[in-house]
Amino acid sequence: MNLFAEFLRVVREAVTTAASAQGVTLPDLSKVTAEPPRDSSHGDISTNAAMVLNKQFGMPPKALAEMLSSLLRMHKNVAAVDIAGPGFINIRLNAEQWPQVLTAVLAEGDSYGRSALGSGKKANVEYVSANPTGPLHVGHVRGAVFGDALAELMNACGYDVSREYYINDAGAQVDVLARSAYLRYLEALGETIGEIPAGLYPGDYLKPVGRALAEEFGPSLKDKTEAEWLPVVRGKAIDMMMALIREDLAALNIRQEVFSSEKALHTSGQVKDTIAELRARDLVYQGTLPPPKGEVPEDWEDREQTLFRTTGFGDDIDRPLLKSDGSYTYFASDVAYSRNKIQRGFDELIYVLGADHGGYVKRLEALGAALAGNRRVDVIVRLCQLVKLYRAGEPVRMSKRSGEFVTLRDVVDEVGPDVVRFMMLFRKNEAPLDFDFAKVTEQSKDNPVFYVQYAHARTCSVMRNAAEEGFAPADKPRFELLTDEAELGLTRRIAEFPRLVEAAAQAHEPHRIAFYLFDLAGDFHALWNKGKDLPHLRFILKEDVKLTQTRLAFLVAIRYVLANGLRILGVRPAEEM
């Protein structure tokens, strides 16, 4: 049950009736909303219908609001309608509406909050996509959690979602990886390699790769030239690094279904075929680029080169496809990869990138527009800002294992995946995030993940206590018995959940779920504390069986919403704390 979606239909029906009475051609209703007012004292539902449709009706917003209000007052579940400001319509619902919400939650259970918003649409969410040159570090954590939660959020709204990792296994960085692994191979054979040279990867994580190479090939690779051993070592190192990355992601409860290889785009001929297709469409030409302003991109060269007309699709500059030595640029792989995704039939291509990749936004959007042809393919890029680690206010030092950075696994192993996931989402992705190990593990309201988990655990605790006292939730609860303002406020919050899930999916902002859960937990804890002072508000009243059974059913509804929201975030609902 989506109360706000239902009343949006009611508002639109009122608009249609008013348009017919006025002889107005049915207006565009896409901008009409029905949502909770910012101030709950103004009512239960607010609509902007009169504000966005007054020009189509040819009358002032307030006059249209009066007309629509008279129609809305006739609805059976409407108690009152008021007009605020220049023409906002505030609706207050009958008391009978709220028991219906709670009954719907119990009926829908684990499905409450899910919708068919994206039914029939395919979405590709690409996230992490770290170079396969070592373990994931803390800089990857936020994008990994954000991308995974966004994929689950869209899945909850009916999208056919593909979770994807793009393996950058064709660039110079994997040759550096191979040379670094070769040193560890020599080390595994008993040679003294000394200090790792600058420019190579020094972390201990490559020692297992060296040992694996030694076990498989013995000393035979020493007799080969670099040109001979490099592809062998590179392949082995990439495979082992990707296995390590998958293990790291699994520790965060992230399991992506698709791993696409940049190298495969080249070996399969997709890069070559893509450029040929663009040439046939006159989207590739020979030309020169003006000197770039500010920082010079790595692929910029002051010469005539093969360029893709991306400026025709909103990019800042046309992008080179070939280097001076005739090899393809990294961007050429991006073009082929975007084409590959579009050919797989996705309606939305979502990229989750680090904040340092902000320059990629326009070029990715341009690729979607250029390659989609007559189809509509939406390209959405979400940037995740930096995470800074602290321990009791002091910056956390680098990991010994990595040699250069704090690994994802270091963080997860210390505080657990639930804490990491929730805290990474309890701030908008575009804002920097400070992660303090001391604060995220303390048991207080100042720790959002504890506060929300404790709310769920409390509902479970009451249910266990009730069972010991011989009470169980009512099969047919009399929710009309819940008349205290704290109970009604909590019910109103529960009613917002399905709308909130849809709005978060449409905005591609999973942090909204975390914020909502914190507010819901706050409402629940407030009701709990009120019951400590006012015994008649407690969940278990031995002298009133029907009210106790109803309140236990109310607890079940609260627990469903908390659990359903936490599952979208990929966080386990705690039953005990």
C-alpha positions in Angstrom: 0.0 0.0 0.0 1.4 3.3 -1.1 -0.9 5.9 0.6 0.7 8.8 -1.2 0.4 7.2 -4.6 -3.2 6.5 -3.9 -3.9 10.1 -3.0 -1.9 11.3 -6.0 -4.5 9.4 -8.1 -7.3 11.1 -6.0 -5.8 14.5 -6.7 -5.4 13.8 -10.4 -9.0 12.6 -10.6 -10.1 15.9 -9.0 -8.0 17.8 -11.6 -9.6 15.8 -14.4 -13.1 16.6 -13.0 -12.3 20.3 -12.6 -10.9 20.4 -16.2 -14.0 18.8 -17.6 -16.2 21.3 -15.7 -14.2 24.3 -17.0 -13.9 23.0 -20.5 -10.2 22.8 -20.2 -8.2 20.3 -22.2 -6.8 17.8 -19.8 -3.5 19.3 -18.6 -0.2 17.6 -18.2 -0.2 16.1 -14.7 3.4 14.8 -14.5 4.5 17.6 -12.2 1.6 17.2 -9.7 2.8 15.7 -6.4 1.2 14.3 -3.2 3.7 14.2 -0.4 4.0 14.7 3.4 4.0 18.5 4.3 7.2 19.8 5.8 5.3 20.6 9.0 3.1 17.8 10.1 0.8 20.2 11.9 -0.4 21.4 8.4 -1.9 18.0 7.6 -1.1 14.5 6.3 -0.7 15.1 2.6 0.2 18.2 0.6 -0.2 18.7 -3.1 1.1 21.4 -5.4 -1.6 20.8 -8.1 -2.9 24.3 -8.1 0.6 25.8 -8.2 1.7 23.9 -11.3 -1.6 23.8 -13.2 -3.0 27.3 -12.8 -1.7 28.5 -16.1 -3.2 25.6 -18.0 -6.5 26.4 -16.2 -6.1 30.1 -16.8 -6.8 31.1 -13.2 -4.9 32.2 -10.1 -3.4 29.4 -8.0 -5.6 30.1 -5.0 -8.8 30.1 -7.1 -7.8 26.7 -8.6 -6.9 25.5 -5.1 -10.4 26.4 -3.9 -12.0 24.5 -6.8 -9.9 21.4 -6.2 -10.3 21.5 -2.5 -14.1 21.4 -2.8 -13.7 18.2 -4.8 -11.2 16.6 -2.5 -13.4 17.2 0.6 -15.9 14.8 -0.9 -13.5 11.9 -0.6 -14.5 9.3 2.0 -11.1 9.3 3.7 -10.6 13.1 3.8 -11.4 14.9 7.1 -10.3 18.4 6.1 -8.7 20.4 3.3 -6.9 23.7 3.8 -5.1 26.1 1.5 -1.7 27.4 2.5 0.4 30.2 1.1 0.0 31.0 -2.6 -2.0 27.8 -3.3 -0.7 24.6 -1.7 -3.5 22.2 -0.7 -3.1 20.4 2.6 -5.2 17.4 3.3 -5.9 15.9 6.7 -7.1 12.3 6.6 -9.8 10.6 8.7 -8.7 8.6 11.7 -10.0 5.4 9.9 -7.2 5.7 7.3 -4.4 4.9 9.7 -5.6 1.4 10.8 -5.8 0.6 7.1 -2.1 1.5 6.7 -1.0 -0.9 9.5 -3.3 -3.7 8.2 -1.6 -3.3 4.8 1.9 -3.5 6.3 1.0 -6.8 8.0 -0.6 -8.2 4.9 2.4 -7.2 2.7 5.1 -8.1 5.2 8.5 -8.4 3.6 7.1 -6.8 0.4 5.9 -3.6 2.1 7.7 -0.8 0.4 8.4 -2.6 -2.8 6.8 -1.3 -6.0 6.5 -1.8 -9.7 7.9 1.7 -10.5 10.6 0.3 -12.8 8.8 -2.7 -14.1 9.8 -3.5 -17.7 13.0 -1.4 -17.4 16.6 -2.7 -17.4 19.2 -0.9 -15.4 23.0 -1.5 -15.3 24.8 -0.4 -12.2 28.6 -0.4 -12.5 30.5 0.2 -9.3 33.9 -0.4 -7.8 35.7 -1.2 -11.1 39.0 -0.8 -9.3 42.2 -1.6 -11.2 43.1 -5.2 -10.5 46.5 -4.3 -9.1 45.9 -5.0 -5.4 43.3 -5.3 -2.6 40.5 -2.8 -2.4 41.3 0.2 -0.2 39.1 2.4 2.0 38.6 4.8 -0.9 36.7 2.0 -2.7 34.4 1.2 0.2 32.0 4.0 -0.2 31.4 3.5 -3.9 31.1 -0.2 -3.4 28.4 0.2 -0.7 26.6 3.0 -2.5 26.5 1.1 -5.8 25.3 -2.1 -4.1 22.6 -0.3 -2.1 21.4 1.6 -5.2 21.2 -1.7 -7.1 19.1 -3.2 -4.4 16.9 -0.1 -4.1 16.1 -0.2 -7.8 15.5 -3.9 -7.5 12.9 -3.2 -4.8 11.2 -0.9 -7.3 10.8 -3.5 -10.0 13.8 -2.7 -12.2 15.7 -5.6 -13.8 19.1 -4.7 -12.4 22.5 -5.9 -13.4 25.4 -5.3 -11.0 28.6 -4.9 -12.9 32.4 -4.6 -12.4 34.5 -3.4 -15.2 38.0 -4.9 -15.1 40.7 -2.5 -16.4 43.0 -5.3 -17.5 44.4 -3.8 -20.7 46.4 -0.7 -19.6 49.9 0.0 -18.5 49.0 -0.5 -14.9 48.7 -4.3 -15.3 52.1 -4.4 -16.8 53.4 -2.7 -13.7 51.5 -5.3 -11.7 53.2 -8.1 -13.7 56.7 -6.7 -13.1 55.9 -6.3 -9.4 54.7 -9.9 -9.2 57.8 -11.1 -11.1 60.0 -9.7 -8.3 57.9 -11.6 -5.7 58.3 -14.7 -8.0 62.1 -14.3 -7.8 61.8 -13.8 -4.0 59.8 -17.0 -3.7 62.6 -18.8 -5.5 65.0 -17.7 -2.8 66.6 -14.7 -4.5 67.1 -11.4 -2.6 65.2 -8.7 -4.3 66.0 -5.8 -1.9 63.8 -2.8 -1.8 60.9 -2.7 -4.3 61.9 -0.1 -7.0 59.9 3.1 -7.3 57.0 2.8 -9.6 56.2 -0.8 -8.7 53.7 -2.1 -6.2 55.4 -2.8 -2.8 52.6 -4.4 -0.9 52.9 -7.8 0.7 49.7 -8.9 -1.0 51.8 -9.9 -4.1 53.8 -12.4 -2.2 51.2 -15.1 -2.6 51.2 -14.4 -6.4 55.0 -14.9 -6.4 54.7 -18.2 -4.5 51.9 -19.4 -6.9 54.1 -18.6 -9.9 57.1 -20.4 -8.3 54.9 -23.5 -7.6 53.5 -23.6 -11.1 56.5 -22.7 -13.2 59.5 -23.4 -11.0 62.6 -21.4 -12.2 61.6 -21.7 -15.9 60.4 -18.1 -16.2 63.9 -16.9 -15.3 65.2 -18.2 -18.6 62.6 -16.2 -20.6 62.8 -12.7 -21.9 60.4 -10.1 -20.4 58.4 -10.2 -23.6 57.9 -13.9 -23.0 57.2 -14.0 -19.2 55.2 -10.7 -19.0 51.9 -12.0 -20.4 52.1 -15.2 -18.3 52.8 -13.3 -15.1 50.3 -10.6 -15.9 47.5 -13.2 -16.5 48.2 -15.0 -13.2 48.5 -11.8 -11.2 45.2 -10.4 -12.6 43.4 -13.6 -11.8 44.7 -13.7 -8.3 44.0 -10.0 -7.7 40.4 -10.3 -8.9 40.0 -13.3 -6.6 41.2 -11.2 -3.8 38.9 -8.3 -4.8 35.9 -10.7 -4.9 36.8 -11.9 -1.4 37.0 -8.3 -0.1 33.6 -7.5 -1.7 32.1 -10.6 -0.2 33.2 -9.5 3.2 31.0 -6.5 2.6 28.2 -8.8 1.4 28.7 -7.5 -2.2 28.4 -10.1 -5.0 28.3 -8.6 -8.5 26.9 -10.8 -11.2 28.9 -9.5 -14.2 32.6 -8.9 -14.5 33.4 -7.3 -17.9 37.0 -7.2 -19.2 38.5 -4.3 -21.0 41.0 -6.6 -22.6 38.1 -8.7 -24.0 36.8 -5.7 -25.7 40.0 -5.5 -27.7 40.5 -9.2 -28.4 36.9 -9.7 -29.5 37.3 -6.8 -32.0 34.6 -4.7 -30.3 36.8 -1.6 -30.0 37.7 -1.8 -33.7 34.1 -2.5 -34.7 32.8 0.4 -32.6 35.2 2.9 -34.2 34.2 1.6 -37.7 30.6 2.2 -36.8 31.3 5.7 -35.7 33.2 6.4 -38.9 30.2 5.2 -40.9 28.1 7.7 -39.1 30.6 10.5 -39.7 31.3 10.8 -35.9 35.0 10.3 -36.3 37.4 12.7 -38.0 41.1 13.6 -38.3 41.8 16.9 -36.5 43.7 18.7 -33.8 42.6 19.7 -30.3 43.3 23.1 -28.7 45.6 23.1 -25.7 43.4 22.2 -22.7 42.8 24.6 -19.9 44.1 23.7 -16.5 45.4 20.2 -15.9 46.5 18.4 -19.1 44.8 15.1 -19.7 47.1 12.1 -20.2 45.7 11.3 -23.6 46.1 14.8 -25.1 48.6 15.3 -27.8 49.5 18.3 -29.9 49.1 16.7 -33.3 46.5 15.7 -35.8 44.7 12.6 -34.5 41.6 10.5 -34.8 38.8 12.3 -32.8 35.3 11.3 -31.8 32.7 14.2 -32.2 31.6 14.0 -28.6 31.0 17.8 -28.5 28.0 17.2 -30.6 26.5 15.3 -27.7 27.3 17.7 -24.9 30.9 17.0 -24.1 33.5 19.8 -23.5 35.9 18.6 -26.2 36.1 16.0 -28.8 37.9 12.9 -27.6 40.9 11.1 -29.2 40.5 7.4 -30.0 44.1 6.6 -31.2 47.5 7.4 -29.6 50.5 8.5 -31.7 51.8 4.9 -31.8 48.5 3.7 -33.4 47.2 2.0 -30.2 43.8 2.8 -28.8 43.3 5.3 -26.1 41.6 4.3 -22.8 38.6 6.4 -24.0 38.3 4.1 -27.1 37.7 1.2 -24.7 35.1 3.3 -22.9 33.3 3.9 -26.2 33.2 0.2 -27.0 32.1 -0.7 -23.4 29.2 1.8 -23.6 28.2 0.4 -26.9 28.3 -3.1 -25.4 26.0 -2.1 -22.6 23.5 -0.4 -24.9 23.5 -3.5 -27.1 22.6 -5.5 -24.1 19.3 -3.6 -23.9 19.7 -1.4 -20.8 17.4 1.5 -20.3 19.6 3.1 -17.6 23.4 3.1 -17.4 24.5 4.0 -13.9 28.1 4.7 -13.1 29.3 5.0 -9.5 32.7 6.8 -9.6 35.0 8.4 -7.1 34.9 12.2 -6.8 38.3 12.4 -8.7 36.5 11.1 -11.8 34.2 14.1 -12.1 35.7 14.9 -15.5 34.2 11.7 -16.8 30.6 12.7 -16.3 30.0 14.7 -19.6 31.9 12.2 -21.7 29.9 9.3 -20.4 26.7 11.2 -21.0 27.9 12.0 -24.5 28.6 8.4 -25.2 25.1 7.3 -24.1 23.5 10.0 -26.4 25.8 9.2 -29.4 25.5 5.4 -29.2 21.9 4.9 -28.3 20.6 5.8 -31.7 16.8 6.1 -31.7 16.5 4.5 -28.3 16.3 6.4 -25.1 19.1 5.4 -22.8 19.5 7.4 -19.6 23.1 7.8 -18.4 23.4 8.6 -14.7 26.7 9.2 -13.0 27.0 9.4 -9.2 30.2 10.6 -7.6 31.3 9.4 -4.1 33.4 11.8 -2.1 36.4 10.8 0.0 36.2 8.8 3.3 38.6 9.9 6.0 39.4 7.3 8.8 39.8 8.3 12.4 40.3 6.6 15.7 39.1 8.7 18.6 39.6 11.8 16.5 43.1 10.8 15.3 43.8 9.9 11.6 44.3 6.2 11.0 47.6 5.1 9.7 48.2 3.1 6.5 47.9 -0.7 6.5 51.1 -2.8 6.8 49.6 -5.4 4.4 49.0 -2.9 1.5 52.2 -0.9 2.0 50.4 2.2 0.8 46.8 2.5 2.2 44.2 1.2 4.6 42.4 -1.7 3.0 38.7 -2.3 2.8 39.2 -5.6 4.6 41.0 -3.8 7.5 37.9 -1.7 8.1 35.3 -4.5 7.7 37.3 -6.9 9.9 37.4 -4.4 12.7 33.8 -3.2 12.9 31.8 -5.6 10.7 30.0 -5.2 7.4 26.7 -3.9 8.9 28.4 -0.9 10.5 30.4 -0.1 7.4 27.5 -0.3 5.1 25.1 1.8 7.2 27.6 4.5 8.0 28.7 4.8 4.4 25.1 5.5 3.5 24.3 7.8 6.4 25.6 10.8 4.4 24.8 12.0 0.9 27.3 10.5 -1.6 28.5 13.9 -2.7 29.6 15.0 0.8 32.9 14.0 2.4 32.6 11.4 5.1 34.5 11.0 8.4 34.5 7.5 9.7 35.7 7.3 13.3 36.1 3.7 14.6 35.4 4.8 18.1 32.1 6.6 17.3 30.7 4.0 14.9 31.0 1.3 17.6 29.7 3.2 20.6 26.2 2.3 21.9 24.4 5.6 21.9 21.9 7.7 19.9 25.0 9.5 18.4 25.8 6.3 16.5 23.1 6.0 13.8 23.6 2.3 13.0 23.3 1.3 16.7 20.3 3.5 17.1 18.5 1.9 14.2 19.6 -1.7 14.9 18.6 -1.2 18.6 15.1 -0.2 17.5 14.7 -3.5 15.6 16.3 -5.5 18.4 13.9 -3.9 20.9 10.9 -5.0 18.9 12.2 -8.5 18.9 12.9 -8.3 22.7 9.3 -7.2 23.4 7.9 -10.1 21.3 10.0 -12.6 23.2 8.9 -11.1 26.5 5.3 -11.2 25.4 5.5 -14.8 24.4 6.9 -15.7 27.8 3.8 -13.9 29.3 1.5 -15.9 27.0 0.7 -13.0 24.6 0.8 -13.1 20.8 0.0 -10.5 18.1 -3.7 -10.3 17.3 -4.8 -12.1 14.0 -7.2 -9.2 13.5 -5.7 -6.2 15.3 -8.0 -3.4 16.4 -5.6 -0.6 15.3 -8.3 2.0 16.0 -7.3 1.5 19.7 -4.0 3.2 19.0 -5.0 6.8 19.7 -2.0 8.4 21.4 -0.2 11.0 19.3 3.1 9.1 19.5 1.4 6.0 18.1 -0.3 8.0 15.4 2.9 9.8 14.5 4.8 6.5 14.2 2.0 5.2 12.0 2.2 8.2 9.7 6.0 7.6 9.4 5.3 4.0 8.4 2.9 5.2 5.8 5.7 7.3 4.2 8.0 4.3 3.5 6.7 3.1 0.1 6.7 6.7 -1.2 10.2 7.2 0.2 11.5 4.1 -1.5 10.2 5.2 -4.9 11.5 8.7 -4.5 15.0 7.4 -3.5 15.1 5.1 -6.5 14.0 7.9 -8.9 16.7 10.2 -7.5 19.3 7.4 -7.2 19.9 8.3 -3.6 20.0 5.3 -1.2 21.0 7.6 1.6 17.4 8.6 1.9 16.6 5.1 3.2 19.2 5.4 5.9 17.9 8.9 6.9 14.3 7.6 7.0 15.3 4.6 9.2 17.0 6.9 11.7 13.8 9.0 11.9 11.6 5.9 12.2 13.9 4.5 15.0 13.7 7.9 16.7 9.8 7.8 16.7 9.9 4.3 18.0 12.4 5.0 20.8 10.3 8.1 21.8 7.2 5.9 22.1 9.1 3.4 24.2 10.4 6.1 26.5 6.9 7.6 26.8 5.7 4.2 27.9 8.2 4.1 30.7 6.7 7.3 32.1 3.1 6.5 31.2 2.3 2.8 32.0 -0.9 2.8 29.9 1.2 3.2 26.8 3.4 0.1 27.4 3.2 -2.7 24.8 2.3 -5.4 27.3 -0.7 -4.7 29.6 -1.7 -7.8 31.4 -5.0 -6.3 32.4 -5.9 -5.4 28.7 -5.5 -8.4 26.4 -7.0 -6.9 23.3 -4.9 -3.8 23.5 -1.8 -5.8 24.2 -2.4 -8.1 21.2 -3.0 -5.0 19.0 0.2 -3.3 20.2 2.1 -6.5 19.5 0.7 -6.5 16.0 1.8 -2.8 15.8 5.3 -3.9 16.8 5.3 -6.5 14.0 4.5 -3.7 11.5 7.3 -1.5 12.8 9.7 -4.4 12.6 8.7 -5.1 9.0 9.5 -1.6 8.0 12.8 -1.4 9.8 13.9 -4.8 8.4 12.7 -4.0 4.9 14.7 -0.7 4.9 17.8 -2.3 6.3 17.7 -5.0 3.7 17.7 -2.4 0.9 20.9 -1.0 2.5 22.3 -4.5 2.7 22.4 -4.4 6.5 21.3 -7.4 8.7 18.4 -6.5 11.0 19.7 -7.3 14.5 17.5 -9.3 16.8 19.6 -8.8 19.9 22.1 -6.1 21.0 
